[in-house]
């Protein structure tokens, strides 16, 4: 997914806020939005500092085991000092990071079994090995799904703003 992580994260964060009765504030919504694109921060790092690495999906922020260890650390901290904000933060951040990885699995793939197996597990690919080959991502249904996600998110934000839901 190229541009759809942010609107997908918006919808997931809104659902989590509703389900866990997290306050609908700019902080919690913003945290979810940042977490939804955070795994791609490695791509920016790669572009600015390590031009020799071509596949940012090999870096630590695209390895599911990273988030497993973050979850264990969060659970450990929560057991030491139970705080509602820590629980909410773990739910919002880890759920959005997992959503990002799931969405990236559709195109090109993720190294779900890393460090034990460095194979990219994905469904479709553009110029990579494995999965179903796609000539042009911008002519594929998944690209149009990303556009629809953006449109739906923009409409949802406008409606929420008109209702006065965002504090």
C-alpha positions in Angstrom: 0.0 0.0 0.0 1.4 3.4 -0.9 -1.0 6.1 0.4 -3.7 4.1 2.2 -2.1 3.6 5.5 -3.1 6.9 6.9 -6.9 6.6 6.2 -6.9 2.9 7.2 -5.2 4.0 10.5 -7.8 6.7 10.9 -10.7 4.2 10.7 -9.0 1.6 12.9 -8.2 4.3 15.5 -11.7 5.6 15.5 -13.0 2.0 16.0 -10.5 1.4 18.9 -11.5 4.6 20.5 -15.1 3.6 20.4 -14.5 0.0 21.5 -12.2 0.7 24.4 -13.9 4.0 25.4 -10.7 6.0 24.8 -11.3 9.8 24.9 -11.7 11.1 21.3 -9.0 13.7 21.5 -6.5 15.0 19.0 -3.8 13.2 21.0 -5.2 9.7 20.8 -6.4 10.1 17.2 -3.0 11.6 16.3 -1.1 8.8 18.0 -3.1 6.3 15.9 -2.4 8.2 12.7 1.4 8.4 13.4 1.4 4.7 14.4 -0.3 3.8 11.1 2.5 5.1 9.1 5.4 4.6 11.6 6.6 1.4 10.0 7.4 3.4 6.9 9.7 5.8 8.8 12.4 3.3 8.0 11.9 4.2 4.3 12.6 7.8 5.0 15.7 6.8 7.0 16.8 4.6 4.1 16.4 7.4 1.6 18.2 10.0 3.6 21.0 8.0 5.2 21.5 4.6 3.6 21.0 5.0 -0.2 22.5 1.6 -0.8 19.6 -0.3 0.8 16.9 -0.7 -1.8 14.2 -2.6 0.1 13.0 -0.8 3.2 10.9 -3.8 4.1 14.1 -5.5 5.3 14.6 -2.9 8.0 13.5 -3.3 11.6 10.3 -1.4 11.5 8.9 -3.8 8.9 9.7 -6.9 10.9 6.7 -8.2 12.9 9.0 -9.6 15.7 9.9 -5.9 16.5 6.3 -5.2 17.5 6.1 -8.5 19.4 9.0 -7.4 21.6 7.5 -3.9 22.0 4.2 -5.5 23.1 6.1 -7.6 25.7 7.9 -4.6 26.9 4.6 -2.7 27.2 3.0 -5.5 29.1 6.0 -5.7 31.4 5.7 -1.9 32.1 2.0 -2.2 32.6 2.4 -5.0 35.1 4.9 -2.9 37.0 2.8 0.3 37.0 -0.7 -0.2 35.6 -1.8 3.0 33.9 -4.9 3.4 31.7 -3.0 5.6 29.3 -0.3 3.0 28.8 -2.9 0.3 28.1 -4.6 2.6 25.6 -1.3 3.6 24.0 -0.3 0.0 23.5 -3.7 -0.9 22.0 -3.6 2.1 19.6 0.0 1.9 18.5 0.4 -1.9 18.2 -2.9 -2.3 16.4 -2.0 0.4 13.9 1.4 -1.1 13.3 -0.1 -4.5 12.8 -2.6 -3.1 10.3 0.3 -1.5 8.4 2.1 -4.8 8.1 -1.1 -6.6 7.0 -1.8 -4.0 4.3 1.8 -4.2 3.1 1.4 -8.0 2.9 -1.0 -7.6 0.0 1.6 -5.9 -2.2 5.2 -7.1 -2.3 5.0 -8.6 1.2 6.4 -8.6 4.7 9.0 -10.9 6.3 6.5 -12.4 8.7 8.9 -15.1 9.9 12.0 -13.0 10.2 14.6 -13.6 11.7 14.0 -17.3 11.1 13.0 -16.9 7.5 13.8 -13.9 5.3 11.2 -14.6 2.6 8.7 -11.8 1.8 5.2 -13.2 2.2 2.8 -11.3 -0.1 0.0 -11.8 -2.6 0.8 -9.4 -5.4 4.2 -7.9 -6.5 5.5 -5.3 -8.8 9.0 -6.4 -10.0 9.7 -8.6 -7.0 9.7 -12.4 -6.8 6.8 -14.4 -5.4 3.1 -13.8 -5.5 1.1 -12.8 -8.5 3.0 -10.4 -10.9 1.4 -7.0 -11.5 2.7 -4.8 -14.4 1.4 -1.5 -13.1 0.3 -0.8 -9.5 -1.6 2.3 -10.6 -3.9 0.2 -12.8 -4.5 -2.4 -10.1 -7.7 -2.6 -7.9 -5.6 -2.1 -4.8 -4.6 1.4 -5.9 -8.3 2.3 -6.4 -9.0 0.9 -2.9 -6.5 3.3 -1.5 -8.2 6.2 -3.3 -11.6 5.1 -1.9 -10.1 4.9 1.6 -9.0 8.5 1.3 -12.3 9.7 0.1 -14.2 7.8 2.8 -11.8 9.2 5.5 -12.2 12.8 4.3 -15.9 12.5 4.3 -15.8 10.9 7.8 -13.6 13.7 9.1 -16.0 16.3 7.7 -19.0 14.6 9.3 -17.2 14.2 12.6 -16.2 17.9 12.6 -19.8 19.0 11.8 -21.1 16.8 14.7 -18.5 18.4 17.0 -17.0 15.0 17.9 -13.4 16.0 17.9 -12.5 18.0 21.0 
